[in-house]
Amino acid sequence: MYLSDNESAEFTSGNPQYNDAKDETMEFYLSNGQLDEYPLSWVLPKKQIEKALDYFQKIHKPPLFITWHNDET
């Protein structure tokens, strides 16, 4: 997920290769210790996440090679 501030989730990633049940989730611990669940259809392979984090650290913008969904619209 990409947040421009701490108040709202503006963009969520999507995994175009995910074809299983849409209601399945995965648990993630946030940096504040909070446990959240997110749809598996948002979860990306580890190598792609590492590449995306590297891109973001260098460019300071959401990676163009990730499928993003604008949740504000």
mmCIF file of the N, C-alpha and C atoms, coordinates in Angstrom:
data_MODEL
# 
_entry.id   MODEL 
# 
loop_
_atom_site.group_PDB 
_atom_site.id 
_atom_site.type_symbol 
_atom_site.label_atom_id 
_atom_site.label_alt_id 
_atom_site.label_comp_id 
_atom_site.label_asym_id 
_atom_site.label_entity_id 
_atom_site.label_seq_id 
_atom_site.pdbx_PDB_ins_code 
_atom_site.Cartn_x 
_atom_site.Cartn_y 
_atom_site.Cartn_z 
_atom_site.occupancy 
_atom_site.B_iso_or_equiv 
_atom_site.pdbx_formal_charge 
_atom_site.auth_seq_id 
_atom_site.auth_comp_id 
_atom_site.auth_asym_id 
_atom_site.auth_atom_id 
_atom_site.pdbx_PDB_model_num 
ATOM 1   N N  . MET A 1 1  ? 0.845   -1.157  0.000   1.00 0.00 ? 1  MET A N  1 
ATOM 2   C CA . MET A 1 1  ? 0.000   0.000   0.000   1.00 0.00 ? 1  MET A CA 1 
ATOM 3   C C  . MET A 1 1  ? 0.892   1.222   0.000   1.00 0.00 ? 1  MET A C  1 
ATOM 4   N N  . TYR A 1 2  ? 0.449   2.281   -0.664  1.00 0.00 ? 2  TYR A N  1 
ATOM 5   C CA . TYR A 1 2  ? 1.196   3.535   -0.710  1.00 0.00 ? 2  TYR A CA 1 
ATOM 6   C C  . TYR A 1 2  ? 0.352   4.611   -0.051  1.00 0.00 ? 2  TYR A C  1 
ATOM 7   N N  . LEU A 1 3  ? 0.932   5.277   0.937   1.00 0.00 ? 3  LEU A N  1 
ATOM 8   C CA . LEU A 1 3  ? 0.253   6.334   1.673   1.00 0.00 ? 3  LEU A CA 1 
ATOM 9   C C  . LEU A 1 3  ? 1.006   7.642   1.464   1.00 0.00 ? 3  LEU A C  1 
ATOM 10  N N  . SER A 1 4  ? 0.290   8.701   1.114   1.00 0.00 ? 4  SER A N  1 
ATOM 11  C CA . SER A 1 4  ? 0.957   9.996   1.015   1.00 0.00 ? 4  SER A CA 1 
ATOM 12  C C  . SER A 1 4  ? 1.023   10.667  2.377   1.00 0.00 ? 4  SER A C  1 
ATOM 13  N N  . ASP A 1 5  ? 0.187   10.196  3.312   1.00 0.00 ? 5  ASP A N  1 
ATOM 14  C CA . ASP A 1 5  ? 0.226   10.671  4.699   1.00 0.00 ? 5  ASP A CA 1 
ATOM 15  C C  . ASP A 1 5  ? -0.228  9.524   5.593   1.00 0.00 ? 5  ASP A C  1 
ATOM 16  N N  . ASN A 1 6  ? -0.317  9.757   6.865   1.00 0.00 ? 6  ASN A N  1 
ATOM 17  C CA . ASN A 1 6  ? -0.680  8.691   7.809   1.00 0.00 ? 6  ASN A CA 1 
ATOM 18  C C  . ASN A 1 6  ? -2.184  8.517   7.983   1.00 0.00 ? 6  ASN A C  1 
ATOM 19  N N  . GLU A 1 7  ? -2.981  9.279   7.276   1.00 0.00 ? 7  GLU A N  1 
ATOM 20  C CA . GLU A 1 7  ? -4.425  9.266   7.493   1.00 0.00 ? 7  GLU A CA 1 
ATOM 21  C C  . GLU A 1 7  ? -5.204  8.333   6.565   1.00 0.00 ? 7  GLU A C  1 
ATOM 22  N N  . SER A 1 8  ? -4.693  8.086   5.369   1.00 0.00 ? 8  SER A N  1 
ATOM 23  C CA . SER A 1 8  ? -5.511  7.330   4.424   1.00 0.00 ? 8  SER A CA 1 
ATOM 24  C C  . SER A 1 8  ? -4.660  6.440   3.525   1.00 0.00 ? 8  SER A C  1 
ATOM 25  N N  . ALA A 1 9  ? -5.257  5.338   3.136   1.00 0.00 ? 9  ALA A N  1 
ATOM 26  C CA . ALA A 1 9  ? -4.623  4.453   2.151   1.00 0.00 ? 9  ALA A CA 1 
ATOM 27  C C  . ALA A 1 9  ? -5.100  4.908   0.783   1.00 0.00 ? 9  ALA A C  1 
ATOM 28  N N  . GLU A 1 10 ? -4.246  5.591   0.048   1.00 0.00 ? 10 GLU A N  1 
ATOM 29  C CA . GLU A 1 10 ? -4.663  6.129   -1.235  1.00 0.00 ? 10 GLU A CA 1 
ATOM 30  C C  . GLU A 1 10 ? -4.501  5.127   -2.368  1.00 0.00 ? 10 GLU A C  1 
ATOM 31  N N  . PHE A 1 11 ? -3.447  4.304   -2.282  1.00 0.00 ? 11 PHE A N  1 
ATOM 32  C CA . PHE A 1 11 ? -3.209  3.327   -3.336  1.00 0.00 ? 11 PHE A CA 1 
ATOM 33  C C  . PHE A 1 11 ? -2.883  1.975   -2.718  1.00 0.00 ? 11 PHE A C  1 
ATOM 34  N N  . THR A 1 12 ? -3.455  0.935   -3.272  1.00 0.00 ? 12 THR A N  1 
ATOM 35  C CA . THR A 1 12 ? -3.116  -0.422  -2.857  1.00 0.00 ? 12 THR A CA 1 
ATOM 36  C C  . THR A 1 12 ? -2.548  -1.159  -4.061  1.00 0.00 ? 12 THR A C  1 
ATOM 37  N N  . SER A 1 13 ? -1.623  -2.054  -3.775  1.00 0.00 ? 13 SER A N  1 
ATOM 38  C CA . SER A 1 13 ? -1.013  -2.837  -4.845  1.00 0.00 ? 13 SER A CA 1 
ATOM 39  C C  . SER A 1 13 ? -1.962  -3.948  -5.262  1.00 0.00 ? 13 SER A C  1 
ATOM 40  N N  . GLY A 1 14 ? -1.680  -4.491  -6.387  1.00 0.00 ? 14 GLY A N  1 
ATOM 41  C CA . GLY A 1 14 ? -2.450  -5.624  -6.855  1.00 0.00 ? 14 GLY A CA 1 
ATOM 42  C C  . GLY A 1 14 ? -1.516  -6.638  -7.478  1.00 0.00 ? 14 GLY A C  1 
ATOM 43  N N  . ASN A 1 15 ? -1.837  -7.891  -7.310  1.00 0.00 ? 15 ASN A N  1 
ATOM 44  C CA . ASN A 1 15 ? -1.033  -8.953  -7.899  1.00 0.00 ? 15 ASN A CA 1 
ATOM 45  C C  . ASN A 1 15 ? -1.832  -9.555  -9.049  1.00 0.00 ? 15 ASN A C  1 
ATOM 46  N N  . PRO A 1 16 ? -1.537  -9.166  -10.286 1.00 0.00 ? 16 PRO A N  1 
ATOM 47  C CA . PRO A 1 16 ? -2.298  -9.668  -11.438 1.00 0.00 ? 16 PRO A CA 1 
ATOM 48  C C  . PRO A 1 16 ? -2.245  -11.186 -11.598 1.00 0.00 ? 16 PRO A C  1 
ATOM 49  N N  . GLN A 1 17 ? -1.224  -11.840 -11.020 1.00 0.00 ? 17 GLN A N  1 
ATOM 50  C CA . GLN A 1 17 ? -1.101  -13.289 -11.136 1.00 0.00 ? 17 GLN A CA 1 
ATOM 51  C C  . GLN A 1 17 ? -1.918  -14.042 -10.083 1.00 0.00 ? 17 GLN A C  1 
ATOM 52  N N  . TYR A 1 18 ? -2.505  -13.327 -9.116  1.00 0.00 ? 18 TYR A N  1 
ATOM 53  C CA . TYR A 1 18 ? -3.272  -14.002 -8.060  1.00 0.00 ? 18 TYR A CA 1 
ATOM 54  C C  . TYR A 1 18 ? -4.634  -14.416 -8.606  1.00 0.00 ? 18 TYR A C  1 
ATOM 55  N N  . ASN A 1 19 ? -4.923  -15.708 -8.532  1.00 0.00 ? 19 ASN A N  1 
ATOM 56  C CA . ASN A 1 19 ? -6.173  -16.232 -9.090  1.00 0.00 ? 19 ASN A CA 1 
ATOM 57  C C  . ASN A 1 19 ? -7.009  -17.011 -8.087  1.00 0.00 ? 19 ASN A C  1 
ATOM 58  N N  . ASP A 1 20 ? -6.599  -17.047 -6.819  1.00 0.00 ? 20 ASP A N  1 
ATOM 59  C CA . ASP A 1 20 ? -7.324  -17.838 -5.824  1.00 0.00 ? 20 ASP A CA 1 
ATOM 60  C C  . ASP A 1 20 ? -8.479  -17.041 -5.224  1.00 0.00 ? 20 ASP A C  1 
ATOM 61  N N  . ALA A 1 21 ? -9.038  -17.553 -4.146  1.00 0.00 ? 21 ALA A N  1 
ATOM 62  C CA . ALA A 1 21 ? -10.200 -16.938 -3.502  1.00 0.00 ? 21 ALA A CA 1 
ATOM 63  C C  . ALA A 1 21 ? -9.920  -15.480 -3.129  1.00 0.00 ? 21 ALA A C  1 
ATOM 64  N N  . LYS A 1 22 ? -10.836 -14.600 -3.481  1.00 0.00 ? 22 LYS A N  1 
ATOM 65  C CA . LYS A 1 22 ? -10.665 -13.165 -3.251  1.00 0.00 ? 22 LYS A CA 1 
ATOM 66  C C  . LYS A 1 22 ? -10.781 -12.783 -1.776  1.00 0.00 ? 22 LYS A C  1 
ATOM 67  N N  . ASP A 1 23 ? -11.361 -13.658 -0.952  1.00 0.00 ? 23 ASP A N  1 
ATOM 68  C CA . ASP A 1 23 ? -11.562 -13.302 0.457   1.00 0.00 ? 23 ASP A CA 1 
ATOM 69  C C  . ASP A 1 23 ? -10.447 -13.792 1.378   1.00 0.00 ? 23 ASP A C  1 
ATOM 70  N N  . GLU A 1 24 ? -9.427  -14.457 0.830   1.00 0.00 ? 24 GLU A N  1 
ATOM 71  C CA . GLU A 1 24 ? -8.314  -14.922 1.655   1.00 0.00 ? 24 GLU A CA 1 
ATOM 72  C C  . GLU A 1 24 ? -7.410  -13.749 2.018   1.00 0.00 ? 24 GLU A C  1 
ATOM 73  N N  . THR A 1 25 ? -6.877  -13.797 3.257   1.00 0.00 ? 25 THR A N  1 
ATOM 74  C CA . THR A 1 25 ? -6.038  -12.704 3.742   1.00 0.00 ? 25 THR A CA 1 
ATOM 75  C C  . THR A 1 25 ? -4.726  -13.226 4.310   1.00 0.00 ? 25 THR A C  1 
ATOM 76  N N  . MET A 1 26 ? -3.804  -12.281 4.551   1.00 0.00 ? 26 MET A N  1 
ATOM 77  C CA . MET A 1 26 ? -2.534  -12.585 5.195   1.00 0.00 ? 26 MET A CA 1 
ATOM 78  C C  . MET A 1 26 ? -2.332  -11.547 6.297   1.00 0.00 ? 26 MET A C  1 
ATOM 79  N N  . GLU A 1 27 ? -1.767  -11.979 7.427   1.00 0.00 ? 27 GLU A N  1 
ATOM 80  C CA . GLU A 1 27 ? -1.525  -11.065 8.540   1.00 0.00 ? 27 GLU A CA 1 
ATOM 81  C C  . GLU A 1 27 ? -0.161  -10.390 8.400   1.00 0.00 ? 27 GLU A C  1 
ATOM 82  N N  . PHE A 1 28 ? -0.126  -9.108  8.758   1.00 0.00 ? 28 PHE A N  1 
ATOM 83  C CA . PHE A 1 28 ? 1.104   -8.328  8.744   1.00 0.00 ? 28 PHE A CA 1 
ATOM 84  C C  . PHE A 1 28 ? 1.183   -7.520  10.033  1.00 0.00 ? 28 PHE A C  1 
ATOM 85  N N  . TYR A 1 29 ? 2.375   -7.472  10.617  1.00 0.00 ? 29 TYR A N  1 
ATOM 86  C CA . TYR A 1 29 ? 2.612   -6.595  11.756  1.00 0.00 ? 29 TYR A CA 1 
ATOM 87  C C  . TYR A 1 29 ? 3.127   -5.264  11.229  1.00 0.00 ? 29 TYR A C  1 
ATOM 88  N N  . LEU A 1 30 ? 2.481   -4.195  11.636  1.00 0.00 ? 30 LEU A N  1 
ATOM 89  C CA . LEU A 1 30 ? 2.913   -2.861  11.247  1.00 0.00 ? 30 LEU A CA 1 
ATOM 90  C C  . LEU A 1 30 ? 4.051   -2.399  12.153  1.00 0.00 ? 30 LEU A C  1 
ATOM 91  N N  . SER A 1 31 ? 4.714   -1.337  11.767  1.00 0.00 ? 31 SER A N  1 
ATOM 92  C CA . SER A 1 31 ? 5.866   -0.851  12.535  1.00 0.00 ? 31 SER A CA 1 
ATOM 93  C C  . SER A 1 31 ? 5.486   -0.433  13.951  1.00 0.00 ? 31 SER A C  1 
ATOM 94  N N  . ASN A 1 32 ? 4.207   -0.108  14.184  1.00 0.00 ? 32 ASN A N  1 
ATOM 95  C CA . ASN A 1 32 ? 3.761   0.267   15.526  1.00 0.00 ? 32 ASN A CA 1 
ATOM 96  C C  . ASN A 1 32 ? 3.321   -0.940  16.363  1.00 0.00 ? 32 ASN A C  1 
ATOM 97  N N  . GLY A 1 33 ? 3.508   -2.150  15.827  1.00 0.00 ? 33 GLY A N  1 
ATOM 98  C CA . GLY A 1 33 ? 3.140   -3.367  16.538  1.00 0.00 ? 33 GLY A CA 1 
ATOM 99  C C  . GLY A 1 33 ? 1.729   -3.848  16.262  1.00 0.00 ? 33 GLY A C  1 
ATOM 100 N N  . GLN A 1 34 ? 0.946   -3.055  15.557  1.00 0.00 ? 34 GLN A N  1 
ATOM 101 C CA . GLN A 1 34 ? -0.430  -3.415  15.234  1.00 0.00 ? 34 GLN A CA 1 
ATOM 102 C C  . GLN A 1 34 ? -0.462  -4.564  14.237  1.00 0.00 ? 34 GLN A C  1 
ATOM 103 N N  . LEU A 1 35 ? -1.381  -5.500  14.434  1.00 0.00 ? 35 LEU A N  1 
ATOM 104 C CA . LEU A 1 35 ? -1.561  -6.628  13.525  1.00 0.00 ? 35 LEU A CA 1 
ATOM 105 C C  . LEU A 1 35 ? -2.745  -6.339  12.614  1.00 0.00 ? 35 LEU A C  1 
ATOM 106 N N  . ASP A 1 36 ? -2.513  -6.325  11.314  1.00 0.00 ? 36 ASP A N  1 
ATOM 107 C CA . ASP A 1 36 ? -3.566  -6.097  10.319  1.00 0.00 ? 36 ASP A CA 1 
ATOM 108 C C  . ASP A 1 36 ? -3.624  -7.266  9.363   1.00 0.00 ? 36 ASP A C  1 
ATOM 109 N N  . GLU A 1 37 ? -4.779  -7.437  8.727   1.00 0.00 ? 37 GLU A N  1 
ATOM 110 C CA . GLU A 1 37 ? -4.947  -8.442  7.683   1.00 0.00 ? 37 GLU A CA 1 
ATOM 111 C C  . GLU A 1 37 ? -5.211  -7.728  6.367   1.00 0.00 ? 37 GLU A C  1 
ATOM 112 N N  . TYR A 1 38 ? -4.569  -8.226  5.307   1.00 0.00 ? 38 TYR A N  1 
ATOM 113 C CA . TYR A 1 38 ? -4.757  -7.653  3.983   1.00 0.00 ? 38 TYR A CA 1 
ATOM 114 C C  . TYR A 1 38 ? -5.072  -8.780  3.003   1.00 0.00 ? 38 TYR A C  1 
ATOM 115 N N  . PRO A 1 39 ? -5.826  -8.470  1.943   1.00 0.00 ? 39 PRO A N  1 
ATOM 116 C CA . PRO A 1 39 ? -6.172  -9.505  0.958   1.00 0.00 ? 39 PRO A CA 1 
ATOM 117 C C  . PRO A 1 39 ? -4.926  -10.095 0.300   1.00 0.00 ? 39 PRO A C  1 
ATOM 118 N N  . LEU A 1 40 ? -4.952  -11.398 0.087   1.00 0.00 ? 40 LEU A N  1 
ATOM 119 C CA . LEU A 1 40 ? -3.835  -12.042 -0.613  1.00 0.00 ? 40 LEU A CA 1 
ATOM 120 C C  . LEU A 1 40 ? -3.670  -11.494 -2.023  1.00 0.00 ? 40 LEU A C  1 
ATOM 121 N N  . SER A 1 41 ? -4.720  -10.963 -2.599  1.00 0.00 ? 41 SER A N  1 
ATOM 122 C CA . SER A 1 41 ? -4.626  -10.383 -3.941  1.00 0.00 ? 41 SER A CA 1 
ATOM 123 C C  . SER A 1 41 ? -3.765  -9.120  -3.960  1.00 0.00 ? 41 SER A C  1 
ATOM 124 N N  . TRP A 1 42 ? -3.447  -8.564  -2.785  1.00 0.00 ? 42 TRP A N  1 
ATOM 125 C CA . TRP A 1 42 ? -2.542  -7.409  -2.679  1.00 0.00 ? 42 TRP A CA 1 
ATOM 126 C C  . TRP A 1 42 ? -1.096  -7.856  -2.500  1.00 0.00 ? 42 TRP A C  1 
ATOM 127 N N  . VAL A 1 43 ? -0.877  -9.086  -2.086  1.00 0.00 ? 43 VAL A N  1 
ATOM 128 C CA . VAL A 1 43 ? 0.455   -9.566  -1.704  1.00 0.00 ? 43 VAL A CA 1 
ATOM 129 C C  . VAL A 1 43 ? 1.288   -9.874  -2.947  1.00 0.00 ? 43 VAL A C  1 
ATOM 130 N N  . LEU A 1 44 ? 2.511   -9.356  -2.932  1.00 0.00 ? 44 LEU A N  1 
ATOM 131 C CA . LEU A 1 44 ? 3.420   -9.541  -4.053  1.00 0.00 ? 44 LEU A CA 1 
ATOM 132 C C  . LEU A 1 44 ? 4.578   -10.444 -3.667  1.00 0.00 ? 44 LEU A C  1 
ATOM 133 N N  . PRO A 1 45 ? 5.239   -11.057 -4.643  1.00 0.00 ? 45 PRO A N  1 
ATOM 134 C CA . PRO A 1 45 ? 6.405   -11.890 -4.345  1.00 0.00 ? 45 PRO A CA 1 
ATOM 135 C C  . PRO A 1 45 ? 7.524   -11.066 -3.687  1.00 0.00 ? 45 PRO A C  1 
ATOM 136 N N  . LYS A 1 46 ? 8.282   -11.713 -2.812  1.00 0.00 ? 46 LYS A N  1 
ATOM 137 C CA . LYS A 1 46 ? 9.323   -11.043 -2.037  1.00 0.00 ? 46 LYS A CA 1 
ATOM 138 C C  . LYS A 1 46 ? 10.320  -10.289 -2.925  1.00 0.00 ? 46 LYS A C  1 
ATOM 139 N N  . LYS A 1 47 ? 10.769  -10.891 -4.015  1.00 0.00 ? 47 LYS A N  1 
ATOM 140 C CA . LYS A 1 47 ? 11.737  -10.238 -4.907  1.00 0.00 ? 47 LYS A CA 1 
ATOM 141 C C  . LYS A 1 47 ? 11.161  -8.951  -5.499  1.00 0.00 ? 47 LYS A C  1 
ATOM 142 N N  . GLN A 1 48 ? 9.879   -8.974  -5.837  1.00 0.00 ? 48 GLN A N  1 
ATOM 143 C CA . GLN A 1 48 ? 9.248   -7.780  -6.395  1.00 0.00 ? 48 GLN A CA 1 
ATOM 144 C C  . GLN A 1 48 ? 9.113   -6.693  -5.322  1.00 0.00 ? 48 GLN A C  1 
ATOM 145 N N  . ILE A 1 49 ? 8.839   -7.085  -4.088  1.00 0.00 ? 49 ILE A N  1 
ATOM 146 C CA . ILE A 1 49 ? 8.749   -6.125  -2.983  1.00 0.00 ? 49 ILE A CA 1 
ATOM 147 C C  . ILE A 1 49 ? 10.113  -5.490  -2.743  1.00 0.00 ? 49 ILE A C  1 
ATOM 148 N N  . GLU A 1 50 ? 11.166  -6.295  -2.732  1.00 0.00 ? 50 GLU A N  1 
ATOM 149 C CA . GLU A 1 50 ? 12.517  -5.765  -2.525  1.00 0.00 ? 50 GLU A CA 1 
ATOM 150 C C  . GLU A 1 50 ? 12.886  -4.779  -3.633  1.00 0.00 ? 50 GLU A C  1 
ATOM 151 N N  . LYS A 1 51 ? 12.536  -5.124  -4.877  1.00 0.00 ? 51 LYS A N  1 
ATOM 152 C CA . LYS A 1 51 ? 12.802  -4.238  -6.007  1.00 0.00 ? 51 LYS A CA 1 
ATOM 153 C C  . LYS A 1 51 ? 12.007  -2.930  -5.855  1.00 0.00 ? 51 LYS A C  1 
ATOM 154 N N  . ALA A 1 52 ? 10.759  -3.042  -5.420  1.00 0.00 ? 52 ALA A N  1 
ATOM 155 C CA . ALA A 1 52 ? 9.911   -1.867  -5.234  1.00 0.00 ? 52 ALA A CA 1 
ATOM 156 C C  . ALA A 1 52 ? 10.442  -0.963  -4.119  1.00 0.00 ? 52 ALA A C  1 
ATOM 157 N N  . LEU A 1 53 ? 10.894  -1.544  -3.024  1.00 0.00 ? 53 LEU A N  1 
ATOM 158 C CA . LEU A 1 53 ? 11.451  -0.747  -1.928  1.00 0.00 ? 53 LEU A CA 1 
ATOM 159 C C  . LEU A 1 53 ? 12.718  -0.030  -2.374  1.00 0.00 ? 53 LEU A C  1 
ATOM 160 N N  . ASP A 1 54 ? 13.561  -0.710  -3.120  1.00 0.00 ? 54 ASP A N  1 
ATOM 161 C CA . ASP A 1 54 ? 14.776  -0.098  -3.638  1.00 0.00 ? 54 ASP A CA 1 
ATOM 162 C C  . ASP A 1 54 ? 14.428  1.079   -4.565  1.00 0.00 ? 54 ASP A C  1 
ATOM 163 N N  . TYR A 1 55 ? 13.470  0.870   -5.438  1.00 0.00 ? 55 TYR A N  1 
ATOM 164 C CA . TYR A 1 55 ? 13.011  1.930   -6.342  1.00 0.00 ? 55 TYR A CA 1 
ATOM 165 C C  . TYR A 1 55 ? 12.516  3.129   -5.549  1.00 0.00 ? 55 TYR A C  1 
ATOM 166 N N  . PHE A 1 56 ? 11.669  2.873   -4.548  1.00 0.00 ? 56 PHE A N  1 
ATOM 167 C CA . PHE A 1 56 ? 11.085  3.959   -3.761  1.00 0.00 ? 56 PHE A CA 1 
ATOM 168 C C  . PHE A 1 56 ? 12.166  4.742   -3.009  1.00 0.00 ? 56 PHE A C  1 
ATOM 169 N N  . GLN A 1 57 ? 13.147  4.047   -2.471  1.00 0.00 ? 57 GLN A N  1 
ATOM 170 C CA . GLN A 1 57 ? 14.236  4.722   -1.761  1.00 0.00 ? 57 GLN A CA 1 
ATOM 171 C C  . GLN A 1 57 ? 15.036  5.628   -2.690  1.00 0.00 ? 57 GLN A C  1 
ATOM 172 N N  . LYS A 1 58 ? 15.177  5.231   -3.942  1.00 0.00 ? 58 LYS A N  1 
ATOM 173 C CA . LYS A 1 58 ? 15.960  6.022   -4.891  1.00 0.00 ? 58 LYS A CA 1 
ATOM 174 C C  . LYS A 1 58 ? 15.143  7.134   -5.555  1.00 0.00 ? 58 LYS A C  1 
ATOM 175 N N  . ILE A 1 59 ? 13.896  6.844   -5.921  1.00 0.00 ? 59 ILE A N  1 
ATOM 176 C CA . ILE A 1 59 ? 13.082  7.747   -6.731  1.00 0.00 ? 59 ILE A CA 1 
ATOM 177 C C  . ILE A 1 59 ? 12.071  8.543   -5.892  1.00 0.00 ? 59 ILE A C  1 
ATOM 178 N N  . HIS A 1 60 ? 11.674  8.009   -4.741  1.00 0.00 ? 60 HIS A N  1 
ATOM 179 C CA . HIS A 1 60 ? 10.701  8.649   -3.831  1.00 0.00 ? 60 HIS A CA 1 
ATOM 180 C C  . HIS A 1 60 ? 9.310   8.781   -4.454  1.00 0.00 ? 60 HIS A C  1 
ATOM 181 N N  . LYS A 1 61 ? 8.972   7.822   -5.293  1.00 0.00 ? 61 LYS A N  1 
ATOM 182 C CA . LYS A 1 61 ? 7.650   7.754   -5.903  1.00 0.00 ? 61 LYS A CA 1 
ATOM 183 C C  . LYS A 1 61 ? 7.241   6.284   -5.958  1.00 0.00 ? 61 LYS A C  1 
ATOM 184 N N  . PRO A 1 62 ? 5.934   6.014   -6.047  1.00 0.00 ? 62 PRO A N  1 
ATOM 185 C CA . PRO A 1 62 ? 5.502   4.616   -6.178  1.00 0.00 ? 62 PRO A CA 1 
ATOM 186 C C  . PRO A 1 62 ? 6.110   3.975   -7.423  1.00 0.00 ? 62 PRO A C  1 
ATOM 187 N N  . PRO A 1 63 ? 6.598   2.743   -7.317  1.00 0.00 ? 63 PRO A N  1 
ATOM 188 C CA . PRO A 1 63 ? 7.195   2.059   -8.470  1.00 0.00 ? 63 PRO A CA 1 
ATOM 189 C C  . PRO A 1 63 ? 6.194   1.883   -9.607  1.00 0.00 ? 63 PRO A C  1 
ATOM 190 N N  . LEU A 1 64 ? 6.650   2.159   -10.808 1.00 0.00 ? 64 LEU A N  1 
ATOM 191 C CA . LEU A 1 64 ? 5.793   2.067   -11.982 1.00 0.00 ? 64 LEU A CA 1 
ATOM 192 C C  . LEU A 1 64 ? 5.508   0.628   -12.398 1.00 0.00 ? 64 LEU A C  1 
ATOM 193 N N  . PHE A 1 65 ? 6.336   -0.312  -11.943 1.00 0.00 ? 65 PHE A N  1 
ATOM 194 C CA . PHE A 1 65 ? 6.152   -1.716  -12.333 1.00 0.00 ? 65 PHE A CA 1 
ATOM 195 C C  . PHE A 1 65 ? 5.205   -2.472  -11.396 1.00 0.00 ? 65 PHE A C  1 
ATOM 196 N N  . ILE A 1 66 ? 4.606   -1.784  -10.444 1.00 0.00 ? 66 ILE A N  1 
ATOM 197 C CA . ILE A 1 66 ? 3.591   -2.368  -9.552  1.00 0.00 ? 66 ILE A CA 1 
ATOM 198 C C  . ILE A 1 66 ? 2.221   -1.956  -10.080 1.00 0.00 ? 66 ILE A C  1 
ATOM 199 N N  . THR A 1 67 ? 1.245   -2.864  -10.042 1.00 0.00 ? 67 THR A N  1 
ATOM 200 C CA . THR A 1 67 ? -0.116  -2.535  -10.414 1.00 0.00 ? 67 THR A CA 1 
ATOM 201 C C  . THR A 1 67 ? -0.768  -1.846  -9.222  1.00 0.00 ? 67 THR A C  1 
ATOM 202 N N  . TRP A 1 68 ? -1.110  -0.565  -9.356  1.00 0.00 ? 68 TRP A N  1 
ATOM 203 C CA . TRP A 1 68 ? -1.699  0.235   -8.275  1.00 0.00 ? 68 TRP A CA 1 
ATOM 204 C C  . TRP A 1 68 ? -3.167  0.484   -8.542  1.00 0.00 ? 68 TRP A C  1 
ATOM 205 N N  . HIS A 1 69 ? -3.947  0.481   -7.457  1.00 0.00 ? 69 HIS A N  1 
ATOM 206 C CA . HIS A 1 69 ? -5.385  0.806   -7.526  1.00 0.00 ? 69 HIS A CA 1 
ATOM 207 C C  . HIS A 1 69 ? -5.606  2.040   -6.666  1.00 0.00 ? 69 HIS A C  1 
ATOM 208 N N  . ASN A 1 70 ? -6.184  3.085   -7.265  1.00 0.00 ? 70 ASN A N  1 
ATOM 209 C CA . ASN A 1 70 ? -6.469  4.312   -6.540  1.00 0.00 ? 70 ASN A CA 1 
ATOM 210 C C  . ASN A 1 70 ? -7.715  4.095   -5.699  1.00 0.00 ? 70 ASN A C  1 
ATOM 211 N N  . ASP A 1 71 ? -7.554  4.034   -4.383  1.00 0.00 ? 71 ASP A N  1 
ATOM 212 C CA . ASP A 1 71 ? -8.677  3.773   -3.482  1.00 0.00 ? 71 ASP A CA 1 
ATOM 213 C C  . ASP A 1 71 ? -9.450  5.035   -3.108  1.00 0.00 ? 71 ASP A C  1 
ATOM 214 N N  . GLU A 1 72 ? -8.962  6.186   -3.542  1.00 0.00 ? 72 GLU A N  1 
ATOM 215 C CA . GLU A 1 72 ? -9.629  7.447   -3.254  1.00 0.00 ? 72 GLU A CA 1 
ATOM 216 C C  . GLU A 1 72 ? -10.772 7.720   -4.234  1.00 0.00 ? 72 GLU A C  1 
ATOM 217 N N  . THR A 1 73 ? -10.738 7.056   -5.385  1.00 0.00 ? 73 THR A N  1 
ATOM 218 C CA . THR A 1 73 ? -11.770 7.332   -6.393  1.00 0.00 ? 73 THR A CA 1 
ATOM 219 C C  . THR A 1 73 ? -12.869 6.312   -6.348  1.00 0.00 ? 73 THR A C  1 
# 
